Amino acid sequence: MISKYLDHKLALLPDLPGCYLMKNEDNHIIYVGKAKNLKNRVRSYFKSQHEGKTARLVADIVDFETIVTSSDKEAFLLEVTLIQKHQPHYNIKLKQGTGYPYIQITNERDPIIRITSEIKDDHSFYFGPYPNVYAADETMHFIQKVYPLRRCQGNLKRPCLYYHMGQCLGACFKSVPKSVYREQIKKIKRFLNGDVADVKKELTQKMKEAAAELNFERASELRDQIQYIEATVEKQKIITTDKTTRDIINFYVDKGWVSVQIFFIRQSRLLKREKKLFTLTDDVSEEMTTFILQFYKQDNQLLPQEIVVPSELDIKFLSDLIGAKVVSPKRGTKKDLLDLAKKNSRLVLEEKFKLIEMDERKTIGAQREIFEVLKLPYGSIIESFDHSHIQGTDPVSAMVQYKDGKKNTHNYRKYKLSGRFEHQNGADEAANTREVIRRRYERLLKEKQSLPDLILMDGGDIEVNAAKDVLKNELGLTIPVAGMVKNDKHRTSDLIFGEPLQVVRLKRNSQGFYLLQRIQDEVHRFAINFHRQKRSKNSLSSQLETIPGIGPKTRQKLMRHFGSLAKIKQASISNLQEAGLNKKQAQTLSLSLSAQKT
């Protein structure tokens, strides 16, 4: 019987190729596997009957994670790397060697090309590993025919059979110039590094000719040859063609959260993957820039030779501050890897959202923990408030509602506040709290709507006491009010509650604490976004309001027509007239906005 948590994760698996990493209760990776279809393969462990080693493996699994690849071939190659890195207990194969072959050009006076299962530091050329042993072998035979080196033992004093077949350069009976070998090896390296278009074109033409002559056996051999080449030599995203140490960083944003994936490319292979999730409270490019800078400024963090990031980020700024080469490719293998990192970021974030919704422990169960720690009977509705302003200017408040541990966005509310101030301390948090609590619950009483079971203020005793005073002494309500306080790192810490107010602690690894974090992050995000919108709108209005002859209706007309202040500024006088302004208004507006630019 698998846990509800695993059952939910299985339902969210993608129908895509990739690798899966099985974990035990200590969070250790105990098995790594590959799949053409992650959903089908991983589900088979838990939805089928097993015996022996597989049964023991399944019994030890408490969690898993996946890495999506672009093809099942990439999944083969990544599996090798992950097994070598993590040495999982249940992976008997592939622990010491890769288990997959390489194509080797030996470092000898008369070199040969052959299949090998291990790489040595002998100055030979190695290509691979290749997941399809048969295809690698057939491709090697193809190279021996098209780009022959030495095929015999050499020094036979006579031409060997392969020389007569055109598959040996003649080391069997003569001295082959080194320059001939160098030129031939250059062609082989180009071929094995993916430059196969000409060869495939020639084979395809021969296949068509053989079919036209009804020589179907020969046509079939040529078709297979093309498929072997594609399976063996096609460019791979998981293994690059150079030795540059490289980090690939990309992200995906949704619902106020950022999901980040970092691929660590070492020895031309993806050796490690890190994933990060955090809430978005600022412009995403600024958040990501800060994240990357902090990531590379950690102690003992060895910089790679190259960092690959998406085009939304300022690569020069990052390069200057980090001290490493930062690039943003538009095409090629690195761009493909960047896209793959984004794809994995999206899948991780989507899984997080769906698991939160599906897992009752993180919703109703978590909300029950909050009410229990406050010694309150369970309530279905929690409403939470936060204020936002800049040194007291443009103050706003926002309210989010959670029903049985889930966001109820239909009942989110925004409030523009009157903006009362203390003399030197910016905004008056108590006054702002009183105003928003009064407006929210006066309205609910007037409209005879249901009240929440708990109010959470993002703040300390000032906000909590102000809210309690309005509820009790002005509105005659007895809704419980608690404060969500943060630690010195500005992260969710504890609740304050009671009479007098006391610190109430939730266990840091409890679902109730995680729900409290989500509520505090969500109300903060909602308030900040609203404040940003209000500032932007005020900036637009203030610039237009100062222009003579441009009243509220004209401003509305302009915004409907152009959509933004930037486009209004770019508009010609004739464009402004097309929006409904007379010639004098258009001239005045154009001159005024030009003056504001300077």
Secondary structure, DSSP 8 states (H G I E B T S, - for coil): ---HHHHHHHHT--SS-EEEEEE-TT--EEEEEEESSHHHHHHHHHHS---HHHHHHHHH-SEEEEEE-SSHHHHHHHHHHHHHHH--TT--TTSSS-SS-EEEE--SSS--EEEESS--SSS-EEE---S-HHHHHHHHHHHHHHS----S-S--SS--HHHHTT---STTTS---HHHHHHHHHHHHHHHTT--HHHHHHHHHHHHHHHHTT-HHHHHHHHHHHHHHHHHHS--SSB-SS---EEEEEEEEETTEEEEEEEEEETTEEEEEEEEEEE--S-HHHHHHHHHHHHHTSTT----SEEE--TTS-HHHHHHHH-SEEE--SSSHHHHHHHHHHHHHHHHHHHHHHHHHH-GGGTHHHHHHHHHHTT----SEEEEEEEEEETTEEEEEEEEEEETTEE-GGG-EEEE----B-SSSSB-HHHHHHHHHHHHHHHHHHTT----SEEEESSSHHHHHHHHHIIIIIS-----EEEEEE-TTSSEEEEEETTTTEEE---TTSHHHHHHHHHHHHHHHHHHHHHHHHHHHHHHHHHHHTSTT--HHHHHHHHHHHSSHHHHHH--HHHHHHTT--HHHHHHHHHHHHHHH-
